[in-house]
């Protein structure tokens, strides 16, 4: 059952005045993904953690994280296979390779 009430939050990264002249609201998460020939890009520009259900979005396909070099993010880019679910924190993105 859906609630007739929604909490709406605006975060403004400036001390200057803000005017809103038009706004639309859609019931969907603020995340993006795009499949390419050899990989996948996932992005979560929102302020909340989001879990992508890769097994539902890309049935039968397997993905692997990139393998970082010495001066890159070795935690996110550890070269490991991604499971059926991939969780991204707020304002995170990730490039994945197809296996």
N, CA, C and O atoms as CSV, one atom per row, in Angstrom:
chain,resi,resn,atom,element,x,y,z
A,1,UNK,N,N,0.843,-1.181,0.000
A,1,UNK,CA,C,0.000,0.000,0.000
A,1,UNK,C,C,0.880,1.233,0.000
A,1,UNK,O,O,1.829,1.327,0.779
A,2,UNK,N,N,0.573,2.163,-0.857
A,2,UNK,CA,C,1.367,3.380,-0.954
A,2,UNK,C,C,0.769,4.479,-0.085
A,2,UNK,O,O,-0.444,4.569,0.102
A,3,UNK,N,N,1.641,5.288,0.423
A,3,UNK,CA,C,1.219,6.412,1.250
A,3,UNK,C,C,0.892,7.609,0.360
A,3,UNK,O,O,1.579,7.829,-0.637
A,4,UNK,N,N,-0.127,8.380,0.690
A,4,UNK,CA,C,-0.430,9.589,-0.087
A,4,UNK,C,C,0.545,10.721,0.223
A,4,UNK,O,O,0.500,11.775,-0.410
A,5,UNK,N,N,1.417,10.504,1.186
A,5,UNK,CA,C,2.358,11.537,1.614
A,5,UNK,C,C,3.783,11.139,1.237
A,5,UNK,O,O,4.156,9.971,1.343
A,6,UNK,N,N,4.577,12.113,0.796
A,6,UNK,CA,C,5.958,11.874,0.407
A,6,UNK,C,C,6.835,12.922,1.073
A,6,UNK,O,O,6.492,14.104,1.111
A,7,UNK,N,N,7.977,12.475,1.601
A,7,UNK,CA,C,8.962,13.413,2.135
A,7,UNK,C,C,9.892,13.817,1.004
A,7,UNK,O,O,10.438,12.962,0.306
A,8,UNK,N,N,10.071,15.099,0.825
A,8,UNK,CA,C,10.913,15.627,-0.239
A,8,UNK,C,C,12.012,16.461,0.391
A,8,UNK,O,O,11.746,17.321,1.231
A,9,UNK,N,N,13.249,16.207,-0.018
A,9,UNK,CA,C,14.393,16.903,0.573
A,9,UNK,C,C,15.226,17.534,-0.539
A,9,UNK,O,O,15.521,16.885,-1.543
A,10,UNK,N,N,15.599,18.787,-0.359
A,10,UNK,CA,C,16.486,19.481,-1.279
A,10,UNK,C,C,17.773,19.810,-0.545
A,10,UNK,O,O,17.742,20.349,0.561
A,11,UNK,N,N,18.898,19.489,-1.155
A,11,UNK,CA,C,20.197,19.833,-0.589
A,11,UNK,C,C,20.856,20.806,-1.553
A,11,UNK,O,O,21.105,20.470,-2.710
A,12,UNK,N,N,21.136,22.009,-1.076
A,12,UNK,CA,C,21.725,23.051,-1.907
A,12,UNK,C,C,23.141,23.302,-1.415
A,12,UNK,O,O,23.355,23.605,-0.241
A,13,UNK,N,N,24.100,23.173,-2.315
A,13,UNK,CA,C,25.499,23.350,-1.955
A,13,UNK,C,C,25.954,24.764,-2.270
A,13,UNK,O,O,26.922,24.968,-3.002
A,14,UNK,N,N,25.248,25.736,-1.712
A,14,UNK,CA,C,25.585,27.140,-1.928
A,14,UNK,C,C,24.836,27.985,-0.914
A,14,UNK,O,O,23.777,27.594,-0.422
A,15,UNK,N,N,25.390,29.135,-0.610
A,15,UNK,CA,C,24.706,30.070,0.287
A,15,UNK,C,C,23.844,31.054,-0.497
A,15,UNK,O,O,23.178,31.903,0.095
A,16,UNK,N,N,23.853,30.947,-1.812
A,16,UNK,CA,C,23.096,31.865,-2.655
A,16,UNK,C,C,21.637,31.441,-2.723
A,16,UNK,O,O,21.327,30.266,-2.527
A,17,UNK,N,N,20.733,32.382,-2.998
A,17,UNK,CA,C,19.298,32.061,-3.091
A,17,UNK,C,C,19.014,31.078,-4.228
A,17,UNK,O,O,19.708,31.054,-5.244
A,18,UNK,N,N,17.976,30.272,-4.024
A,18,UNK,CA,C,17.555,29.287,-5.014
A,18,UNK,C,C,16.076,29.497,-5.307
A,18,UNK,O,O,15.279,29.697,-4.391
A,19,UNK,N,N,15.708,29.449,-6.600
A,19,UNK,CA,C,14.309,29.541,-7.005
A,19,UNK,C,C,13.948,28.283,-7.770
A,19,UNK,O,O,14.697,27.826,-8.633
A,20,UNK,N,N,12.811,27.741,-7.448
A,20,UNK,CA,C,12.303,26.582,-8.180
A,20,UNK,C,C,11.094,27.049,-8.976
A,20,UNK,O,O,10.095,27.496,-8.412
A,21,UNK,N,N,11.203,26.938,-10.299
A,21,UNK,CA,C,10.107,27.431,-11.130
A,21,UNK,C,C,9.239,26.302,-11.673
A,21,UNK,O,O,8.070,26.521,-11.990
A,22,UNK,N,N,9.796,25.099,-11.784
A,22,UNK,CA,C,9.014,23.958,-12.257
A,22,UNK,C,C,9.667,22.693,-11.738
A,22,UNK,O,O,10.892,22.597,-11.660
A,23,UNK,N,N,8.838,21.724,-11.383
A,23,UNK,CA,C,9.380,20.475,-10.867
A,23,UNK,C,C,8.418,19.341,-11.195
A,23,UNK,O,O,7.200,19.513,-11.151
A,24,UNK,N,N,8.976,18.186,-11.522
A,24,UNK,CA,C,8.180,16.980,-11.692
A,24,UNK,C,C,8.776,15.907,-10.800
A,24,UNK,O,O,9.977,15.912,-10.530
A,25,UNK,N,N,7.941,14.993,-10.344
A,25,UNK,CA,C,8.389,13.936,-9.454
A,25,UNK,C,C,7.965,12.607,-10.055
A,25,UNK,O,O,6.826,12.438,-10.488
A,26,UNK,N,N,8.910,11.660,-10.073
A,26,UNK,CA,C,8.658,10.343,-10.646
A,26,UNK,C,C,9.031,9.278,-9.622
A,26,UNK,O,O,10.020,9.423,-8.904
A,27,UNK,N,N,8.260,8.233,-9.557
A,27,UNK,CA,C,8.493,7.157,-8.598
A,27,UNK,C,C,9.507,6.168,-9.160
A,27,UNK,O,O,9.137,5.093,-9.632
A,28,UNK,N,N,10.781,6.531,-9.109
A,28,UNK,CA,C,11.840,5.634,-9.553
A,28,UNK,C,C,13.142,6.037,-8.870
A,28,UNK,O,O,13.303,7.194,-8.483
A,29,UNK,N,N,14.065,5.104,-8.720
A,29,UNK,CA,C,15.339,5.434,-8.087
A,29,UNK,C,C,16.193,6.307,-9.000
A,29,UNK,O,O,16.078,6.242,-10.224
A,30,UNK,N,N,17.026,7.102,-8.408
A,30,UNK,CA,C,17.901,8.008,-9.147
A,30,UNK,C,C,19.221,7.313,-9.446
A,30,UNK,O,O,20.279,7.767,-9.011
A,31,UNK,N,N,19.158,6.210,-10.190
A,31,UNK,CA,C,20.356,5.456,-10.553
A,31,UNK,C,C,20.377,5.246,-12.060
A,31,UNK,O,O,19.357,5.371,-12.738
A,32,UNK,N,N,21.559,4.926,-12.565
A,32,UNK,CA,C,21.709,4.730,-14.003
A,32,UNK,C,C,22.610,3.538,-14.272
A,32,UNK,O,O,23.479,3.206,-13.466
A,33,UNK,N,N,22.393,2.900,-15.412
A,33,UNK,CA,C,23.306,1.869,-15.872
A,33,UNK,C,C,23.266,1.841,-17.387
A,33,UNK,O,O,22.266,2.191,-18.012
A,34,UNK,N,N,24.386,1.413,-17.962
A,34,UNK,CA,C,24.443,1.283,-19.417
A,34,UNK,C,C,25.378,0.146,-19.770
A,34,UNK,O,O,26.520,0.085,-19.314
A,35,UNK,N,N,24.866,-0.754,-20.593
A,35,UNK,CA,C,25.648,-1.891,-21.043
A,35,UNK,C,C,26.370,-1.529,-22.338
A,35,UNK,O,O,25.803,-0.893,-23.226
A,36,UNK,N,N,27.623,-1.945,-22.425
A,36,UNK,CA,C,28.428,-1.752,-23.613
A,36,UNK,C,C,28.860,-3.118,-24.137
A,36,UNK,O,O,28.570,-4.138,-23.511
A,37,UNK,N,N,29.535,-3.151,-25.253
A,37,UNK,CA,C,29.943,-4.410,-25.869
A,37,UNK,C,C,30.799,-5.263,-24.928
A,37,UNK,O,O,30.626,-6.481,-24.870
A,38,UNK,N,N,31.712,-4.639,-24.198
A,38,UNK,CA,C,32.629,-5.390,-23.341
A,38,UNK,C,C,32.446,-5.099,-21.855
A,38,UNK,O,O,33.268,-5.519,-21.040
A,39,UNK,N,N,31.389,-4.392,-21.494
A,39,UNK,CA,C,31.243,-4.089,-20.076
A,39,UNK,C,C,29.951,-3.383,-19.725
A,39,UNK,O,O,28.998,-3.341,-20.503
A,40,UNK,N,N,29.955,-2.834,-18.535
A,40,UNK,CA,C,28.780,-2.202,-17.962
A,40,UNK,C,C,29.230,-1.041,-17.079
A,40,UNK,O,O,30.235,-1.143,-16.375
A,41,UNK,N,N,28.490,0.049,-17.119
A,41,UNK,CA,C,28.726,1.176,-16.219
A,41,UNK,C,C,27.482,1.323,-15.357
A,41,UNK,O,O,26.365,1.354,-15.872
A,42,UNK,N,N,27.675,1.414,-14.041
A,42,UNK,CA,C,26.574,1.650,-13.108
A,42,UNK,C,C,26.893,2.903,-12.313
A,42,UNK,O,O,28.048,3.150,-11.967
A,43,UNK,N,N,25.871,3.693,-12.024
A,43,UNK,CA,C,26.083,4.944,-11.297
A,43,UNK,C,C,24.931,5.193,-10.336
A,43,UNK,O,O,23.768,4.930,-10.645
A,44,UNK,N,N,25.281,5.703,-9.174
A,44,UNK,CA,C,24.301,6.075,-8.158
A,44,UNK,C,C,24.569,7.517,-7.741
A,44,UNK,O,O,25.311,7.752,-6.788
A,45,UNK,N,N,23.977,8.487,-8.442
A,45,UNK,CA,C,24.210,9.886,-8.088
A,45,UNK,C,C,23.384,10.366,-6.894
A,45,UNK,O,O,23.501,11.520,-6.482
A,46,UNK,N,N,22.561,9.497,-6.347
A,46,UNK,CA,C,21.672,9.891,-5.253
A,46,UNK,C,C,22.432,9.999,-3.928
A,46,UNK,O,O,23.630,9.722,-3.861
A,47,UNK,N,N,21.734,10.396,-2.903
A,47,UNK,CA,C,22.326,10.531,-1.565
A,47,UNK,C,C,22.076,9.293,-0.705
A,47,UNK,O,O,22.361,9.306,0.492
A,48,UNK,N,N,21.549,8.230,-1.300
A,48,UNK,CA,C,21.254,6.996,-0.565
A,48,UNK,C,C,21.899,5.792,-1.255
A,48,UNK,O,O,22.111,5.809,-2.467
A,49,UNK,N,N,22.206,4.765,-0.494
A,49,UNK,CA,C,22.750,3.524,-1.033
A,49,UNK,C,C,21.699,2.838,-1.903
A,49,UNK,O,O,20.505,2.895,-1.608
A,50,UNK,N,N,22.153,2.190,-2.974
A,50,UNK,CA,C,21.240,1.486,-3.876
A,50,UNK,C,C,21.860,0.153,-4.277
A,50,UNK,O,O,23.069,0.068,-4.490
A,51,UNK,N,N,21.033,-0.892,-4.382
A,51,UNK,CA,C,21.489,-2.205,-4.813
A,51,UNK,C,C,20.909,-2.530,-6.191
A,51,UNK,O,O,19.692,-2.562,-6.374
A,52,UNK,N,N,21.796,-2.769,-7.149
A,52,UNK,CA,C,21.409,-3.198,-8.494
A,52,UNK,C,C,21.244,-4.708,-8.478
A,52,UNK,O,O,22.107,-5.416,-7.960
A,53,UNK,N,N,20.162,-5.208,-9.029
A,53,UNK,CA,C,19.941,-6.649,-9.151
A,53,UNK,C,C,20.414,-7.074,-10.542
A,53,UNK,O,O,19.622,-7.178,-11.479
A,54,UNK,N,N,21.711,-7.314,-10.654
A,54,UNK,CA,C,22.312,-7.605,-11.948
A,54,UNK,C,C,21.741,-8.852,-12.590
A,54,UNK,O,O,21.615,-8.908,-13.813
A,55,UNK,N,N,21.392,-9.855,-11.795
A,55,UNK,CA,C,20.845,-11.090,-12.359
A,55,UNK,C,C,19.496,-10.858,-13.036
A,55,UNK,O,O,19.147,-11.578,-13.972
A,56,UNK,N,N,18.742,-9.878,-12.582
A,56,UNK,CA,C,17.454,-9.553,-13.217
A,56,UNK,C,C,17.647,-8.601,-14.394
A,56,UNK,O,O,16.962,-8.716,-15.410
A,57,UNK,N,N,18.587,-7.656,-14.254
A,57,UNK,CA,C,18.837,-6.692,-15.325
A,57,UNK,C,C,19.544,-7.328,-16.521
A,57,UNK,O,O,19.277,-6.976,-17.670
A,58,UNK,N,N,20.456,-8.278,-16.235
A,58,UNK,CA,C,21.269,-8.905,-17.274
A,58,UNK,C,C,21.310,-10.423,-17.062
A,58,UNK,O,O,22.354,-10.964,-16.699
A,59,UNK,N,N,20.194,-11.110,-17.283
A,59,UNK,CA,C,20.143,-12.560,-17.028
A,59,UNK,C,C,21.188,-13.314,-17.846
A,59,UNK,O,O,21.370,-13.068,-19.039
A,60,UNK,N,N,21.868,-14.239,-17.169
A,60,UNK,CA,C,22.852,-15.085,-17.836
A,60,UNK,C,C,24.199,-14.432,-18.083
A,60,UNK,O,O,25.089,-15.071,-18.643
A,61,UNK,N,N,24.377,-13.186,-17.686
A,61,UNK,CA,C,25.647,-12.494,-17.917
A,61,UNK,C,C,26.405,-12.358,-16.603
A,61,UNK,O,O,25.811,-12.186,-15.538
A,62,UNK,N,N,27.727,-12.439,-16.700
A,62,UNK,CA,C,28.605,-12.297,-15.539
A,62,UNK,C,C,29.502,-11.077,-15.738
A,62,UNK,O,O,29.917,-10.771,-16.856
A,63,UNK,N,N,29.791,-10.391,-14.641
A,63,UNK,CA,C,30.639,-9.204,-14.698
A,63,UNK,C,C,31.750,-9.313,-13.663
A,63,UNK,O,O,31.633,-10.012,-12.657
A,64,UNK,N,N,32.819,-8.603,-13.943
A,64,UNK,CA,C,33.980,-8.578,-13.069
A,64,UNK,C,C,34.436,-7.126,-12.910
A,64,UNK,O,O,34.344,-6.325,-13.840
A,65,UNK,N,N,34.925,-6.808,-11.718
A,65,UNK,CA,C,35.472,-5.472,-11.477
A,65,UNK,C,C,36.795,-5.301,-12.222
A,65,UNK,O,O,37.483,-6.281,-12.505
A,66,UNK,N,N,37.144,-4.073,-12.535
A,66,UNK,CA,C,38.442,-3.785,-13.121
A,66,UNK,C,C,39.531,-4.098,-12.103
A,66,UNK,O,O,39.263,-4.140,-10.902
A,67,UNK,N,N,40.734,-4.315,-12.564
A,67,UNK,CA,C,41.886,-4.538,-11.681
A,67,UNK,C,C,42.692,-3.242,-11.644
A,67,UNK,O,O,43.240,-2.811,-12.658
A,68,UNK,N,N,42.756,-2.624,-10.459
A,68,UNK,CA,C,43.426,-1.330,-10.294
A,68,UNK,C,C,44.941,-1.473,-10.368
A,68,UNK,O,O,45.500,-2.535,-10.093
A,69,UNK,N,N,45.580,-0.384,-10.745
A,69,UNK,CA,C,47.037,-0.303,-10.675
A,69,UNK,C,C,47.403,0.391,-9.363
A,69,UNK,O,O,46.522,0.759,-8.586
A,70,UNK,N,N,48.671,0.565,-9.121
A,70,UNK,CA,C,49.176,1.031,-7.826
A,70,UNK,C,C,48.548,2.331,-7.316
A,70,UNK,O,O,48.320,2.458,-6.113
A,71,UNK,N,N,48.267,3.275,-8.173
A,71,UNK,CA,C,47.776,4.591,-7.717
A,71,UNK,C,C,46.272,4.760,-7.914
A,71,UNK,O,O,45.775,5.886,-7.944
A,72,UNK,N,N,45.541,3.649,-8.049
A,72,UNK,CA,C,44.099,3.699,-8.222
A,72,UNK,C,C,43.409,3.084,-7.004
A,72,UNK,O,O,44.065,2.596,-6.084
A,73,UNK,N,N,42.089,3.117,-7.015
A,73,UNK,CA,C,41.288,2.587,-5.913
A,73,UNK,C,C,41.278,1.063,-5.964
A,73,UNK,O,O,40.489,0.464,-6.695
A,74,UNK,N,N,42.158,0.439,-5.183
A,74,UNK,CA,C,42.269,-1.022,-5.195
A,74,UNK,C,C,41.140,-1.707,-4.426
A,74,UNK,O,O,40.923,-2.907,-4.597
A,75,UNK,N,N,40.430,-0.979,-3.598
A,75,UNK,CA,C,39.295,-1.560,-2.874
A,75,UNK,C,C,38.111,-1.774,-3.821
A,75,UNK,O,O,37.526,-2.856,-3.859
A,76,UNK,N,N,37.765,-0.740,-4.580
A,76,UNK,CA,C,36.638,-0.847,-5.520
A,76,UNK,C,C,37.024,-1.643,-6.758
A,76,UNK,O,O,36.216,-2.409,-7.282
A,77,UNK,N,N,38.235,-1.470,-7.219
A,77,UNK,CA,C,38.705,-2.122,-8.443
A,77,UNK,C,C,39.662,-3.256,-8.085
A,77,UNK,O,O,40.872,-3.165,-8.292
A,78,UNK,N,N,39.082,-4.328,-7.543
A,78,UNK,CA,C,39.893,-5.436,-7.039
A,78,UNK,C,C,39.953,-6.625,-8.003
A,78,UNK,O,O,40.574,-7.638,-7.681
A,79,UNK,N,N,39.328,-6.525,-9.166
A,79,UNK,CA,C,39.373,-7.590,-10.157
A,79,UNK,C,C,38.459,-8.769,-9.880
A,79,UNK,O,O,38.461,-9.732,-10.647
A,80,UNK,N,N,37.679,-8.726,-8.811
A,80,UNK,CA,C,36.826,-9.865,-8.441
A,80,UNK,C,C,35.523,-9.885,-9.229
A,80,UNK,O,O,35.047,-8.859,-9.715
A,81,UNK,N,N,34.963,-11.091,-9.340
A,81,UNK,CA,C,33.659,-11.276,-9.979
A,81,UNK,C,C,32.587,-10.610,-9.115
A,81,UNK,O,O,32.658,-10.644,-7.887
A,82,UNK,N,N,31.607,-10.013,-9.764
A,82,UNK,CA,C,30.493,-9.372,-9.072
A,82,UNK,C,C,29.371,-10.392,-8.937
A,82,UNK,O,O,29.064,-11.112,-9.887
A,83,UNK,N,N,28.763,-10.453,-7.760
A,83,UNK,CA,C,27.668,-11.400,-7.535
A,83,UNK,C,C,26.402,-10.941,-8.252
A,83,UNK,O,O,26.446,-10.032,-9.081
A,84,UNK,N,N,25.290,-11.564,-7.936
A,84,UNK,CA,C,24.015,-11.230,-8.587
A,84,UNK,C,C,23.496,-9.861,-8.176
A,84,UNK,O,O,22.649,-9.283,-8.857
A,85,UNK,N,N,24.007,-9.336,-7.052
A,85,UNK,CA,C,23.616,-8.017,-6.563
A,85,UNK,C,C,24.862,-7.150,-6.407
A,85,UNK,O,O,25.916,-7.640,-6.003
A,86,UNK,N,N,24.742,-5.878,-6.723
A,86,UNK,CA,C,25.846,-4.935,-6.585
A,86,UNK,C,C,25.332,-3.704,-5.859
A,86,UNK,O,O,24.414,-3.040,-6.340
A,87,UNK,N,N,25.909,-3.394,-4.713
A,87,UNK,CA,C,25.481,-2.241,-3.929
A,87,UNK,C,C,26.476,-1.102,-4.096
A,87,UNK,O,O,27.678,-1.276,-3.900
A,88,UNK,N,N,25.955,0.071,-4.462
A,88,UNK,CA,C,26.769,1.278,-4.559
A,88,UNK,C,C,26.313,2.263,-3.503
A,88,UNK,O,O,25.117,2.433,-3.265
A,89,UNK,N,N,27.273,2.902,-2.880
A,89,UNK,CA,C,26.969,3.940,-1.913
A,89,UNK,C,C,26.548,5.218,-2.614
A,89,UNK,O,O,26.542,5.286,-3.843
A,90,UNK,N,N,26.198,6.228,-1.836
A,90,UNK,CA,C,25.808,7.512,-2.413
A,90,UNK,C,C,26.923,8.107,-3.271
A,90,UNK,O,O,28.094,8.090,-2.890
A,91,UNK,N,N,26.548,8.619,-4.406
A,91,UNK,CA,C,27.442,9.309,-5.331
A,91,UNK,C,C,28.634,8.449,-5.737
A,91,UNK,O,O,29.765,8.931,-5.805
A,92,UNK,N,N,28.368,7.163,-6.007
A,92,UNK,CA,C,29.399,6.245,-6.477
A,92,UNK,C,C,29.063,5.747,-7.875
A,92,UNK,O,O,27.900,5.708,-8.279
A,93,UNK,N,N,30.095,5.372,-8.595
A,93,UNK,CA,C,29.928,4.767,-9.905
A,93,UNK,C,C,30.976,3.687,-10.080
A,93,UNK,O,O,31.978,3.668,-9.366
A,94,UNK,N,N,30.749,2.784,-11.031
A,94,UNK,CA,C,31.664,1.670,-11.212
A,94,UNK,C,C,31.625,1.189,-12.656
A,94,UNK,O,O,30.561,1.100,-13.269
A,95,UNK,N,N,32.789,0.884,-13.181
A,95,UNK,CA,C,32.923,0.248,-14.491
A,95,UNK,C,C,33.137,-1.241,-14.245
A,95,UNK,O,O,33.958,-1.621,-13.410
A,96,UNK,N,N,32.404,-2.083,-14.966
A,96,UNK,CA,C,32.549,-3.530,-14.842
A,96,UNK,C,C,32.862,-4.120,-16.212
A,96,UNK,O,O,32.441,-3.586,-17.238
A,97,UNK,N,N,33.605,-5.229,-16.222
A,97,UNK,CA,C,33.935,-5.930,-17.460
A,97,UNK,C,C,33.035,-7.153,-17.601
A,97,UNK,O,O,32.721,-7.820,-16.616
A,98,UNK,N,N,32.622,-7.442,-18.844
A,98,UNK,CA,C,31.871,-8.684,-19.102
A,98,UNK,C,C,32.852,-9.845,-19.098
A,98,UNK,O,O,33.991,-9.718,-19.548
A,99,UNK,N,N,32.396,-10.969,-18.588
A,99,UNK,CA,C,33.208,-12.185,-18.623
A,99,UNK,C,C,32.820,-13.023,-19.811
A,99,UNK,O,O,33.388,-14.094,-20.023
